[in-house]
Amino acid sequence: MNIIKELVYRLRGEYTTEKLIKMGMKVGQNFGRLNGVILDPSHCWLIEIGNDVTLAPRVHILCHDASTKVHMGYTKIGKVTIGNNVFIGAESVVLPNVTIGNNVIVGANSTVTKDIPDNMVAAGNPAKIICTTEEYIENQKKQMEKNPVYGVDYTLRGNLTESKKQQMIQELENKIGYVD
């Protein structure tokens, strides 16, 4: 384990995925945890995450809700289960006692208060089902046919040049594009 990575996480008040797994959290293969994701360290053993899951920046997965602590002396707790092939958008919050099914997309800045079944797209506060994942992907494929599509050379992973950046800026004026 990289000592610097551990130190950065501690300074931010976060725990590494490896540490949370040692504390009892279950995580499948190909788990992507981007910057600022908080996985409830105080009850991480109540979190189960499947295979091929991505949590975008600043997602919070909470297994506890202290809203009852002052009035009742107890904090509510509940499991959070996230299936396979799930993407949870930036700034989203998943609350206790929620199951997110397989092949689910949760839109950015959503608050997931109830279960989301398999093969659905949900967004909002509180998150509501918008359409099936299949409908969403079909719609995006149609959009991709008429909007700009860029290869890896248009990313920081590729050979991104200043002229390619300017090309993207011009081509994406008032429209969406897609990048590899």
C-alpha positions as CSV (number, residue, x, y, z in Angstrom):
1,M,0.0,0.0,0.0
2,N,1.3,3.4,-1.0
3,I,2.1,5.4,2.2
4,I,1.4,8.7,0.4
5,K,-2.0,7.6,-0.8
6,E,-2.9,6.5,2.7
7,L,-1.8,9.9,4.1
8,V,-3.8,11.8,1.5
9,Y,-6.9,9.8,2.3
10,R,-6.5,10.3,6.0
11,L,-6.0,14.1,5.5
12,R,-9.2,14.2,3.6
13,G,-11.0,12.2,6.3
14,E,-11.4,9.2,4.0
15,Y,-10.4,5.6,4.1
16,T,-8.8,3.7,1.2
17,T,-10.9,1.0,-0.4
18,E,-8.4,-1.6,0.8
19,K,-8.8,-0.4,4.5
20,L,-12.6,-0.5,4.2
21,I,-12.4,-4.1,2.8
22,K,-10.3,-5.1,5.8
23,M,-13.0,-3.6,8.0
24,G,-15.7,-5.7,6.3
25,M,-16.9,-3.9,3.2
26,K,-17.5,-6.3,0.2
27,V,-16.4,-5.2,-3.2
28,G,-16.4,-7.0,-6.6
29,Q,-13.9,-6.8,-9.5
30,N,-13.3,-3.6,-11.6
31,F,-14.5,-1.2,-8.9
32,G,-13.9,2.4,-9.9
33,R,-13.8,4.9,-7.0
34,L,-13.1,8.5,-8.2
35,N,-11.9,11.4,-6.2
36,G,-13.8,12.4,-3.0
37,V,-16.0,9.3,-2.8
38,I,-17.1,8.6,0.8
39,L,-17.9,5.0,1.7
40,D,-19.4,5.1,5.2
41,P,-16.4,4.1,7.4
42,S,-18.4,3.8,10.6
43,H,-20.5,1.0,9.1
44,C,-18.6,-0.1,6.0
45,W,-19.4,-3.8,6.7
46,L,-23.0,-3.0,5.7
47,I,-21.8,-2.0,2.2
48,E,-21.7,-4.6,-0.6
49,I,-20.6,-3.5,-4.1
50,G,-20.8,-5.8,-7.2
51,N,-18.5,-6.1,-10.2
52,D,-17.9,-3.3,-12.8
53,V,-19.1,-0.5,-10.6
54,T,-18.0,3.1,-11.0
55,L,-18.7,5.8,-8.3
56,A,-18.1,9.2,-9.9
57,P,-16.5,12.1,-7.9
58,R,-17.9,12.9,-4.5
59,V,-20.5,10.1,-4.3
60,H,-21.5,9.3,-0.7
61,I,-22.6,5.8,0.3
62,L,-24.2,6.1,3.8
63,C,-25.2,3.1,6.0
64,H,-26.2,5.4,8.9
65,D,-28.6,8.3,9.4
66,A,-28.0,10.2,12.7
67,S,-31.2,12.3,12.4
68,T,-32.7,10.2,15.2
69,K,-29.7,10.4,17.6
70,V,-30.6,13.6,19.4
71,H,-34.3,12.7,19.9
72,M,-34.1,9.0,20.5
73,G,-30.5,8.3,21.5
74,Y,-30.1,5.9,18.5
75,T,-28.9,6.3,15.0
76,K,-30.7,4.5,12.1
77,I,-28.6,2.1,10.2
78,G,-29.2,-0.1,7.1
79,K,-27.4,-2.1,4.5
80,V,-26.5,-0.6,1.1
81,T,-26.2,-3.1,-1.8
82,I,-25.0,-2.1,-5.2
83,G,-25.3,-4.7,-8.0
84,N,-23.1,-5.3,-11.1
85,N,-22.6,-2.9,-14.0
86,V,-23.6,0.2,-12.1
87,F,-22.6,3.8,-12.6
88,I,-23.5,6.4,-9.9
89,G,-23.0,10.0,-11.1
90,A,-21.1,12.8,-9.3
91,E,-22.3,14.3,-6.1
92,S,-24.9,11.5,-5.6
93,V,-25.9,10.2,-2.1
94,V,-27.1,6.7,-1.4
95,L,-28.9,6.4,1.9
96,P,-29.2,3.4,4.3
97,N,-31.4,0.4,3.5
98,V,-31.1,0.8,-0.3
99,T,-30.5,-1.8,-3.0
100,I,-29.4,-0.7,-6.4
101,G,-29.9,-3.5,-8.9
102,N,-27.7,-4.7,-11.8
103,N,-27.2,-2.6,-15.0
104,V,-28.3,0.7,-13.3
105,I,-27.3,4.3,-14.0
106,V,-27.8,6.9,-11.4
107,G,-27.7,10.5,-12.7
108,A,-25.4,13.1,-11.1
109,N,-26.5,14.9,-8.0
110,S,-29.2,12.3,-7.1
111,T,-30.3,11.2,-3.7
112,V,-31.2,7.5,-3.7
113,T,-33.7,6.9,-0.9
114,K,-35.4,3.8,-2.3
115,D,-34.4,0.7,-4.1
116,I,-33.7,0.9,-7.8
117,P,-34.5,-2.3,-9.8
118,D,-32.3,-3.9,-12.4
119,N,-31.9,-2.3,-15.8
120,M,-33.1,1.2,-14.9
121,V,-31.9,4.8,-15.1
122,A,-32.8,7.0,-12.1
123,A,-32.0,10.6,-11.2
124,G,-33.2,13.5,-9.1
125,N,-33.7,14.3,-5.4
126,P,-35.2,12.0,-4.4
127,A,-34.1,9.8,-7.3
128,K,-36.9,8.5,-9.5
129,I,-36.8,6.1,-12.4
130,I,-36.6,7.9,-15.7
131,C,-36.3,5.0,-18.2
132,T,-34.8,1.6,-18.7
133,T,-31.0,1.3,-19.2
134,E,-31.7,-0.2,-22.6
135,E,-33.8,2.8,-23.7
136,Y,-31.2,5.2,-22.4
137,I,-28.4,3.5,-24.3
138,E,-30.4,3.2,-27.5
139,N,-31.1,7.0,-27.3
140,Q,-27.4,7.7,-26.8
141,K,-26.5,5.5,-29.8
142,K,-28.9,7.6,-31.9
143,Q,-27.4,10.8,-30.6
144,M,-23.9,9.5,-31.3
145,E,-24.8,9.0,-35.0
146,K,-25.4,12.8,-35.4
147,N,-23.0,14.3,-32.9
148,P,-19.2,14.5,-32.7
149,V,-17.3,11.4,-31.7
150,Y,-13.7,11.6,-30.7
151,G,-11.0,8.9,-30.3
152,V,-8.5,8.4,-27.5
153,D,-6.3,11.0,-29.1
154,Y,-8.7,13.6,-27.9
155,T,-8.1,12.7,-24.2
156,L,-5.4,13.1,-21.6
157,R,-4.6,9.4,-22.2
158,G,-3.8,10.1,-25.8
159,N,-2.1,12.6,-28.0
160,L,-4.2,15.6,-27.1
161,T,-2.9,18.8,-28.7
162,E,-4.0,22.4,-28.4
163,S,-5.5,22.2,-31.9
164,K,-7.6,19.2,-30.9
165,K,-8.8,21.0,-27.8
166,Q,-9.9,24.0,-29.9
167,Q,-11.6,21.7,-32.4
168,M,-13.6,20.1,-29.6
169,I,-14.5,23.5,-28.2
170,Q,-15.9,24.6,-31.6
171,E,-17.7,21.4,-32.5
172,L,-19.3,21.0,-29.1
173,E,-20.9,24.5,-29.1
174,N,-24.5,23.9,-27.9
175,K,-24.3,20.1,-28.4
176,I,-23.1,16.9,-26.7
177,G,-20.3,14.7,-28.1
178,Y,-18.7,11.4,-27.2
179,V,-15.1,10.5,-26.5
180,D,-13.4,7.1,-26.2
